[in-house]
Amino acid sequence: MSPAPTTDFDAGMLWLVILAAGIGTYAIRGSFIALFGRLDDVPEGIERALRFVPAAVLAALVVPQFVYTDGALALSLDNLQLFAGAFAVVVAWRTENILATLVAGMGALWLLSYLA
């Protein structure tokens, strides 16, 4: 088991950082609520851009798990997760079914791991 990460901050400073991050996050979210509360309609350009937010967030969370292994970029034939992920993407694109995507991706990863 690896040791817990340490920092030079004392407990008071850590709580101050957490509080500042919370206030900052609340202010950013509140500003959007206040801004759009004053508008009768959200502009079409913003609505179009906001449609891509879920896909962008999902990609930002998932892609690093496929392309990084042990903290290093792993775009090689040894990276089984990359192949299984690519297969899952194809299944998702063709079927548009979440369960089929999960089963295909995990099945591919297990099969590739067994064969390797």
N, C-alpha and C positions, 0 to 999 in steps of 0.2 A: 504494500500500500504506500502510495507516495505521500510525502508530508503536505500539510495544508499550505497554501500560498501565504506569504507574509508580506507586510507593507510597513513603511516607515510612519504611516499615519497612526495617531492614537485614536481611541474610540470616539472621542468628541469630534475629531475632524472627519472620520468616516460617516458619522451621523449627519454632519453638516453637508457633506457631499451628497448623501442619499436624499436629504431634504431639498437641496438645491436642484437635484435632478428631477425630483417629484414636482416641485413648483414649476420648473421649466417645462416639463411635459404637460402639466395642467394648463399652463399659459398658452402653449402652442395649440392644444386642442380647443381650448376656450376661444382663442382668436378666430379659428375657423367657424365655430358655432356662431359667434357674434357676427362675423362677416356674412355668412350665408343667411343668418336670421334677418339681416337688413336688406337682402336682395329678394326680389319677388321670384325670380327664376335664376337658376344656376346657368351661367353662360354655356353654350353648346360646346365650345372648345374644352372647357374644364370637364364637362360631363364625358366627352370623348376620351380625354386623358385619364379620368378616374376609372374607366372601364378596364384599363390595363394594370391597375394597382394590384389586384389579387394575384394575377399571373406573375407579375414582377416580384412580389414578396415571396411567393412560393418558389420561384426559381432561385432567388437569393438564399433561401433556406436550404434547398435541396441540392443544387448543383455542387457546392463545395464538398458535400459528402461523397460525390462521385469522382471528382477530379483530384482530390487531395487524399493521400495516404500517409499517415505518420507525420503530418505537417508539411509534406513536400508534394509538389505537383506530380501527379502520376498519370500521364497520358501515354500509357504503354499497353502492350498486349497482355501484360501480367495483371492489369487492373480489371478483375472480374466484375466489380461493382459497376464500372463504366459500361460494359457490355449488357449487363442485366438492366441497367437504367435505360439504355438506348432501346432495348427490347420493350420495356414497359412504356416508353414514350410512343413507340409505334403502335402498341396495343391500345393505348389511350386515344391516340389520334384516330385509329380505325373504328374502335368500338364505342368511344365516349362513355365507357362504363368504368366506374371507380373500382368496383370489386374485381372485374376482369383484369384491370391494370395492376392492382395489388397482387392478385394471385399469379399473374404472368411474370411480374417483376421478381417476386420472392421465389417463385418456382424456378425461374431462370438462374437466379443467384445460387440457390441450393444445388441445382443440377451442375452448374459450372464449377462450384466448389467441390462437389463430389468427383467430377471428372478430372479436376486439376491435381 
